[in-house]
Amino acid sequence: MVNNKRRRRVTYIISNIDKALAFEWVAAQLDRSHIDLSFILLNHGSSVLEDVLYNLGVPTVRVEYNGKKDLLRALWQVRQQLSTWRTQVVHTHLFEASLIGLLAAKSLGISKRILTRHHSTMNYDYYPRGVYYDRLMNAMATDIIAITEVVREVLTDRESVPASKIHLIHHGFDLAAFKHPNPATVESLRIKYSTKEKYPVIGVIARQTALKGIQYIIPAFAQVLAIYPKAKLLLANAQGDYKTEITAFLHQYLPSSSYQEIAFELELSSLYKLFDIYVHTPINSQIEAFGQTYVEALAAGIPSVFTLSGVASEFIRHEENALVVPFENSAAIAQAIERFLADANMRERCRANGQASVAQQFSLDTYLKALEELYTA
């Protein structure tokens, strides 16, 4: 059979990322017989991602970027690097990388300029000036990846992007990494976070912003703790602009021995296995553009309590693969956790159906094939 796919030189441009499994998976597993892959990282210093790319042998250049004062210099350096590599396809992620990368690519006449849109209504709700930049980047991109139906609706209905320019491509995951992490790593995390003698362990992995709804999980856990005095709440990725308020909630509702905050954990796929119940409760249906943690928790086989935001609206079904609760409702969160703890059949049904549902929709292979088709079209 003759292979008619064109080999393309594709450059990813990413800003302000330290570690990101998604880009590691792309770098390691994208079909190199069709794609010459390279990366430009706009960072203020070295990163875990940069080290991984170097070890994989992927051409990678870091452009030092510390803020707006570096914009023109970074634009020039990115432009020069794209020219040196004779890049044919630019794929940008996150704000600074997309603004700089799309400008550089357009000025060079690169004909395929792809933007992955990682947010939905956040700028409309909280950063109105950002909407102008969204529209500018939409105009400069030749193709826009909408990571969920929510994002596609924002692009078409609120920003008037032509439907022909938008490609719905869900994130893909190395699901086995969450389903079958290294047992030794899991055990070391149990010791590290002192969960071996605790039950139930309630897990949360979310930046501490008001949008994630952690302020409703903490009072819910207090209700659970009253019934299960050995319960423990683990709050991972515990950093963000709402951290002061979260700290106040913790002090108000919980004894210090009942919770632990984790600013950063490198072994994220193993961390899920510490949880008896997982909780993720964003405050409205559109605030999550995707919500990777929905997929990760179910891939790990953890019974989960969710509000429906981002991608969850597309595949989470109440009492089938998770328990769904209303927005901003601590009592409902507590009741759902207690229901899981009291009903082993419900836990097992949601665990099995959850793993099956993510396998159907979010495999890494499906994601990589969709990207490859877009790059080589």
C-alpha positions, 0 to 999 in steps of 0.5 A: 500500500502506498503511503500518501501522507506528507512528512511535515516539520511541526513545531510546538510552542508552549509557555510557562510549563514545568511538567506536562504529561500530555506533551511528554506523551506527544513527544514520545509517541507521535508517529515520527515517520510522518512528523519531524517534531520540535519544541520552543519553550517560553520559560523563565528557566529550565523545566522538567519538560525540557529535560524530558524532551532532551532525553527523548532526543527531540529538538528543543529550544528554550526562549527565556521569558519573564513577562511583557518586557521580553515580548519583542525579544522573544518574538524575534527569537521564536521567529528566527528559530522557526526560520532555522528549522524551516517549520511548516506547521506551528502548534501553540499552547497557552497565552504567551506562546500562542500570541508570540508563536502565531505572530511569528508564524504569520510573519514568516508566511507559515501556512498552517498555524494551529491554536489549541484553545485551553479555556472557555469563558474564563476571560469573559467572566474574569479578564475582559481584556483577554477577550480581545487577545482571544479574538486576535489569536483566533484570527491569526490561527488557520486552525483551532483545536476545541478540546470540548464541546463547551469550547467549540460553542464559545468559539462559534457562538460568542467569538464568531469563529467559522465552524470550518476552522474548528476541530474538536479533539479531546485530550488523549491520555496514557490511561494505563499509567493511571490504571496500573501505576508502579506499586512501589511508587504508590506505597512510597506515596502512602508513607510520604503522605501518611495515609496508611492508617487513614480511612477514607482518604478523600482526594482533590487535585485542583489549583486553589482558585475560587472556580474549582469549588474547593471551598465547598468540599472542605465543609463537606469533608467536615461532615464526613469526618464527624462520621469517620474520625480517621478520614483524611483530606488530601489537597494536591496542586495546593497553590493559586490565587484563592489559597488564602481563602482556602487556608481560612476554610481549612482552619475554620472547619477542620483539625490540622491532623485531618488534612494535608496540602500538597503543592506539587507531586511529580508522581501524579498518576500514582497519587490517585491510588491513595484516594478512596473517593475523589472529588472535583466540583467546579462552580459552573458548567463552562468554567472548565474548558476540559478538566483532565482530572475527570478522566484521570480519576476514572482511569485510576478506578477511583469512585468519584463525586463530580459537578458537570463542567467542561468535558464532564458534561459529555460523558459523566452519567450519574450513578453509572460512572460517577455521582453527580452533585449540584454546583456549590452544594457542600451538603450534596457533596457530603451525602455523595461521599457517604453514599459511596462509602456505604454502598460497595456495589455503587463503588464497584459499578462506577469504578468499572464503568468509569474505566470503560467510559474513558477508554472509549473516548480518551485514548492516547492513540485516538488523540495522536491520530487526530493530531497527525491527520491535522498536521498532514492534511 
